[in-house]
C-alpha cells in the first residue's frame, strides 16, 4: 500500500470553524492520507489560525485570494507526495474513501487518475441523491462507453471517456490524480469557474487512461453560496470557454468529436434565444437562434423561427 503516497488538498475561504467536520472526516479515514494540506485562500476570519490550533497534524498554507482553482493549484505545487486528492471545504469523506482510491490506483496502475461516486446533499432543499451512477439518468451513458478492461467493481477507460465527456460531465469529486500528470496538464484553469472540474477531466482523459468505480466515497454538500446555485447564464459562459478550448486545441479531434462540441454550442445558443424571447427581446432572440444555426443547423425549431421572424425583424427596423 505504501507504493501509493497521497497528499489530500482542501482549499478554503472564510469557512472558519465549520471546516472541522471536513477535516475530521479526512483524519478519521481507515487509511489516512500521507499529507493533509489546507490552503487558506485569503480568508479574513481567522480560518487558517483555527485550523493550525485545532488540527496540528494538518499543514496550513496561506495565499492571497484567487478562487477555488487557484487554491487547489497552490496546494498541488506545494504537495510532497505522488498522488493528489482534492476535497471541497464543505464536503465529507466516508470512512473508506482514501483506502478505496488507493486500491483503485493499485488495481489499475496504468490509470493516471481514479474516480468513484459521491452522495449529493442539498442543505437548503434537503434533496439527497445517494448514488449518481444508478439514480441519475444522464449517468446511464457510462454503460455505453467502451472500456480498456474491467473488474467486478471498476473499469479502465481510454479515449472513449474523453469523447463521452464532451457531451457533459460524468466524473465526480473527490478524485485522485498523479501529481506530475496534474502539473503537466497545467492544473485547474483559473479563468474558468462553475465547471473547472469538467474542464480538467476533459483535458485529462484526452491524453490519459482513468479508472472508475461505482463505489460511493463522499458526501458532496450544496450550501447557500455554492457555485452550483449560480445563474445558468453565467455558467454557460464558462461552458462555452471550455468547449472552445477543445475546438482550438493543438490535439486533433475526430469529426464526431468536433460535431459533438458544435451541437453543444448550438444547444446553448438556442436556450439563450428562448430566454430572450421570454423577455420579449426578439432581436436578441434571433441573434442567438442564428448563432445556434451556424454551429449546427439541425434543430428544426430553430430553423423555423429564423424563417418566420425575418419579416417581423424587417418591419421592426422600418
N, C-alpha and C positions, 0 to 999 in steps of 0.2 A: 504493500500500500504506500510505502514511502517514496515510490518512484513517481508519484503524482503529488507535488508540493503546491499548495494553494494559498493565494492572497485573496481575501474577501474585502471588497471595497464598498463602503457606504458613503455616498455623497449626501450632505445635509445642508439645510439653510433654515435657520431660526426654528428648528424643531424643539429645542430645549429639552426638558426632562422627558418629553413624550418619546424620545428616541430610545428610552430604556428598554421597552418591550422588544424592539427590533434587535438591539444588541444582545439582549439576554437570549433571544431565540437562536442567535449565532453561537454564543458561548455554551449553550446547553445542547449542542449537537452530539449525536453518537460518535461522530468523527469531527473534531473541532478543526477549523482551518489553521494552517501553519502561521498565518498572519492575518490580523483583522485591522483594517485601516478605515478610519472615519475622516473624511475630507470635509472640513468646515468651509463652506463657500461664502465667506464674508458675513457670517451671522452677526447680528447686533444685539443678541440677547443672552450671550454667555454660553451658547451650546457647547463650544469646544472646551471651555473650562469645566463645565458639568461632566462631560464625558471623561476628561482626564481624572477628575476626582472620583467618579463613580466606578469607572472601569479602568484600573491601572494597567491591565494587560493589553489594552487596545491602544494602537498607535494613532495619534491625532495629528493630522496635517491641516494647516491653515493657509488660505489663499484669498485674494480679493474675489468679490462676487463675479461670476461669469456664467452661471447657469449649470443645469444638470450635466450636460455633456462635458463641459469644462472641468467640473469636479471629478467626474469619472476618469477623464483622460489624465488629470493630475495625479490621481491615485494610481493609475496604471504605470505611469512613468516612475513613480516612487516605490512601486511594489518590489518585493525581494524574491518572489517565487515564480515558478514556471507557468502556473495557471492562474487565471483571474476569474473571480465570481463577482458580479455586480448585484447589489441589493438596494432597493429604494429605502429611504429612511422611515417610511411608514409601513413597510411590508414585514411579514413574519415568515421565518423558515420553519417548516415542520421538522420534527426531531431527526429524521434520517436523510435530510436534503443533501448535505455535503457528502455523506457517505455514498448516496446514490449517484451523484455527479462523478465522484471519483471512480466508482465501479464502472460506469459507462466509459470513462476515459481509458480504463484498463482493458475493458472488453473490446473496444474499438480503437486501438492505438493509431490507426490511420486517420481518425477523425481529428480535425483541428479545433472543434468546439462540440460541446454536448448540451442537449436541451431536455427538459421534462415539461410537465404541465403544472398549472397552478390553480388554486381556487380564487374566485373573484368575489370580493365583499364590498358592496357599495354602502358606506356608512350612513349616507343620507336616506336613500330609498329602501335600505335593508335588503336589496336584491343580492342573492347569493347564487353563484354558479360553482358547483363542486368539481366539475371536470369539463374543460373546454373541448377536449378531443372527442368526447362522446355526446355531449349535450348541446353544442353549438353547431347548427347545420353547416356553416361555412367550413368547419374543420373536417367535414367528411371528405374534402378534397385530398386529405392526407392518404386516404386509402387507394387513390388512383395514381399516386406518384411512384415512379419506378425506383427500386432500391438496389444498392450495390450488394448488400447481404443483410440478413436479419436473424435475430434470435427469438426466443419465445416472448420477450417483452421489450425489444428495442430494434431499431432499424438504422442502417447506414445509408445516407443519401449522397448522391453526386449532383451533377449538373441539373437533373430534372427538378430538384428542390429549388434551385435558382429560378428556373422557368416558372414554377408554381408561385413563388413569392412575388413575381412581377404582377400577379393579379391581386395580391393583398397578403398581409402578414399571416403566417401560420405558426410562428415560433413564439414561445413565451419566456418571460423572465421570472426568476433569476436563471442565468445560464453560465456555463464555464467555457473559457477560451484560452488557448495557448497565448501567453503574454507576448511572445515575439511576433506571432501572427497578428495579434491585435495592433501592436505598434506598427508593423509593416503596412497594415491597412490604413494607417493614419488616425486610428482611434475613431471616436464618435465625431461626426461633423457638427462643429459648434455653431454653424449657421442654420442648422435645422432643428426645429422644436416640434413637439407633438408626435413626430414619427421618426425620431432619431434611431430608435431600436430597429425599425423596419429598414431604414437606410443602411444600417450596419449589417443586418442579416443578409440583405441583398448583395452587398459588396463581399461579404464573407463567403457565401455559397457560390458566387460567381467563380471563385478560384479554388475553393477547398471543399472537402467532404466533411459532413457533420453527422453526428449520431443523435437520435431522438427516441425518448421513451415516453410512454403514456402515464408513467408514474407521477402522482401529484406530490410536489415537494414544498409548496409555499402557499401563503395567503397574500394575495395582491389586494390591498385596500384602496378604495377610491374615496377621497375625502372632499370637502367643500372647495378647496383651492387646487384640486388635482387637474392637470392639463387635459385629462380626458373629457372634462366638462366644458372646455372652451368651444367657442363658436366653430361650426363646421366650415364656415367660410375661411377662417384663419387657418384651420387645419389643411384645407385644400391648397393653400399657397405653399405649404411645406411638402404636401404630397406631390405637387407638380414639380417642385425643385428636385425632389428625389428621383422622379421619373426622368426629368430632363438630364440629370447626371448620367443615367444609364444610356440614354439616346446619344449623348455626346462622349461617352466613354471611349477610351482607346481600345477596349476589349470588344471584339466583334460580337454582334448579336445575330442570331438566326432570323430569318424572315418572320417566323411565327412569333418570336420573342418581341421583335420590333412592332409587329402588328398588335400584340397584346398591350404594349405600352401606349400606342396611339389610340386604341379603343378606350383605355382607361382615361386618357386625357379628354377624349370626346365625351365620355360619360360625365366627367366633372363639369365640363363646359355646358352640357345640357342641363344639369341640375342648377348651375348658376343662372342659365336662361329662364328656367322655370321660376326661380326665386325672383328674378327681375319682373317677370310677368305678374306674379302675385302682388308686387308692389306697383303695378300699373306703369312700369317703365319699359314700354315695348321696344324702344330704340336700343336700350341696353340688352334687352332680351334677345333681339335679333342679332346683335353683335356676338353674344355668347353662342347662339344656335349656329351662326355662321362659322365660328371657331370650331364648334363640335363637328360640323360637316367637313371642314378642312382636315381635321385629324383623322376622321374615319366616317366616310359618307355611307353609313349602313343603317342608321336609325330612321325608319320611315316617318316617325312623328316629327323629327327634326326637319326632314326634307319637306314634309307637307307644310309646316309652319313657315319655312323660308319662302315657299312659293306663294302662300296665301297672304303673307304680310307685306310683300313688295308693294302692292298698290296702296296699302294703308300708310306705309312709310313715305311713299312719294307724295301722297296727299297731305300728310302732316308737314312735310318740308315746304310745301307750297302754301 
